Amino acid sequence: MTPGIISVKKHKIEYKVHEYEHDDSIDSYGQEASDKLGVSAIRVFKTLVVSLDSHELIVAVVPVACMLSMKHLAKVVGAKKAVMADKALVERTTGYVLGGVSPLGQKKRLRTIVDASAQSFETIYVSAGRRGLEIELRPSDLVNITGAVYGKIGR
C-alpha cells in the first residue's frame, strides 16, 4: 500500500485502484497508463514537480494528452519563471520515484495546481505512487485532499 492509497483511505472518499504491468522500456509513464488501462489520455493526469524562481517546489497535475505550460503555470501561481524541478530533489521531497509521483500522500506537502480540464470529468486517474498503479477519483476529492486549486496550466 502506497502513501497515496493510504491518503485516500484516510479521507474516506470513493476511489478505485487500477494496476497494470509496467514495462521498464517505456518512459512515457502517463501514456503507458492510458494505453494499458484503456482510458483516454485526457482523463489520465500526470504529476509534475516544478521549481519556481522563488525556489519553491509546486505540483502541477495535467492530462497526459497535453503539455504543461510553464508560462501559464507561472502566471497562475504569481511567479516570474517556472522550470522542471531536479529529479533527485523531486524524489527526496515527494518520497516517490519519477514515473510514480502521486499528488497524494507526498512526504512534504507542496502547493498543487490541477489543470482546469479535470473539472469536465466525473473521475480522473492519477498515479497511486508507483509505476503501474493508478487511483481513479473525483477531481473535487483530489483538490480537497491536496489543498489544490484549479488553473489553466495545460497546452
C-alpha positions in Angstrom: 0.0 0.0 0.0 1.4 3.3 -1.1 1.2 6.7 0.8 -1.2 7.8 -2.0 -3.6 5.0 -1.3 -3.3 5.5 2.5 -4.2 9.2 1.9 -7.4 8.5 0.1 -8.4 5.8 2.6 -7.8 8.2 5.5 -10.1 10.8 3.8 -12.8 8.2 3.4 -13.6 9.2 -0.2 -14.7 7.0 -3.1 -11.9 5.7 -5.2 -10.7 2.7 -7.3 -7.1 1.4 -7.7 -6.1 0.2 -11.1 -3.0 -1.8 -11.6 -1.2 -2.8 -14.8 2.2 -4.4 -15.7 4.7 -1.6 -16.1 7.2 -2.0 -19.0 10.6 -0.7 -17.9 11.5 0.1 -21.5 8.7 2.8 -21.6 9.5 6.2 -20.2 6.2 7.9 -21.1 4.5 6.6 -17.9 1.3 8.5 -18.2 0.7 7.4 -21.8 1.5 3.9 -20.8 -1.2 4.1 -18.1 -3.7 5.5 -20.6 -2.9 2.7 -23.1 -2.8 -0.2 -20.7 -5.9 0.8 -18.8 -7.8 1.7 -22.0 -8.7 5.2 -20.6 -8.5 8.4 -22.7 -5.3 10.4 -22.2 -7.4 13.4 -21.4 -8.6 11.6 -18.2 -5.3 10.3 -17.1 -3.3 13.0 -15.3 0.5 13.2 -14.8 2.0 14.7 -11.7 4.9 17.0 -12.4 7.0 18.9 -9.8 8.2 22.3 -10.9 10.6 24.8 -9.3 9.6 28.4 -9.3 12.0 31.4 -9.4 11.5 31.7 -5.7 12.9 28.2 -5.3 9.5 26.9 -4.1 8.6 23.5 -5.4 5.0 23.1 -6.6 3.0 20.2 -8.1 1.3 20.5 -11.5 -1.3 17.9 -12.4 -2.1 17.9 -16.1 -3.6 15.5 -18.6 -1.3 13.0 -20.3 -2.7 14.3 -23.6 -1.2 17.8 -23.1 2.0 19.5 -22.1 2.4 21.6 -19.0 2.7 25.3 -20.0 5.4 26.8 -17.7 4.2 30.2 -18.7 0.6 29.6 -17.7 1.7 27.8 -14.5 3.9 30.7 -13.5 1.1 33.2 -14.1 -1.4 31.0 -12.1 0.9 30.9 -9.1 2.2 34.5 -9.4 5.8 33.6 -10.3 8.1 35.1 -13.0 9.5 31.7 -14.1 8.9 28.0 -13.7 11.1 25.1 -14.7 11.0 21.3 -14.2 12.5 20.5 -10.8 15.7 18.4 -10.4 14.9 14.7 -10.4 16.8 13.9 -7.2 15.1 16.8 -5.4 11.6 15.6 -6.6 12.2 12.1 -5.3 13.6 13.4 -2.0 10.8 15.9 -1.4 7.9 13.7 -2.5 9.1 10.3 -1.4 8.2 8.9 -4.8 10.3 7.8 -7.8 9.8 9.6 -11.2 7.0 7.9 -13.1 5.3 7.1 -9.9 5.0 10.5 -8.3 1.5 10.9 -6.9 -0.1 14.2 -6.0 -1.4 12.3 -2.9 0.5 11.3 0.2 3.7 13.1 -0.6 6.4 13.3 2.1 6.3 17.1 2.1 3.0 18.7 1.2 3.6 21.0 -1.8 1.3 23.6 -3.3 -0.7 21.9 -6.0 -2.4 23.2 -9.2 -4.7 20.8 -11.1 -5.4 21.6 -14.7 -8.9 23.1 -15.0 -9.9 20.5 -17.6 -10.2 17.9 -14.8 -13.5 19.6 -13.8 -15.0 18.2 -17.0 -14.9 14.6 -15.8 -16.7 12.7 -13.2 -13.5 10.9 -12.3 -9.8 11.2 -13.3 -6.8 8.9 -12.9 -3.6 9.9 -11.1 -0.6 7.9 -10.0 -1.1 6.0 -6.8 2.6 6.3 -6.0 4.1 3.5 -8.0 4.7 2.9 -11.7 1.9 0.6 -12.9 -0.6 1.8 -10.2 -3.3 4.5 -10.7 -6.0 5.9 -8.5 -9.4 6.9 -10.0 -11.2 9.5 -8.0 -13.3 12.6 -8.4 -11.3 15.8 -9.3 -13.0 17.6 -6.4 -11.8 15.0 -4.0 -8.2 15.3 -5.3 -8.4 19.1 -4.9 -9.8 18.8 -1.3 -7.3 16.3 -0.1 -4.3 18.1 -1.6 -5.5 21.7 -0.9 -5.1 22.3 -4.7 -6.6 24.9 -6.9 -7.6 24.6 -10.5 -5.8 26.6 -13.2 -5.4 26.6 -16.9 -1.9 25.1 -17.0 -2.0 22.6 -19.9 -1.5 23.3 -23.6 
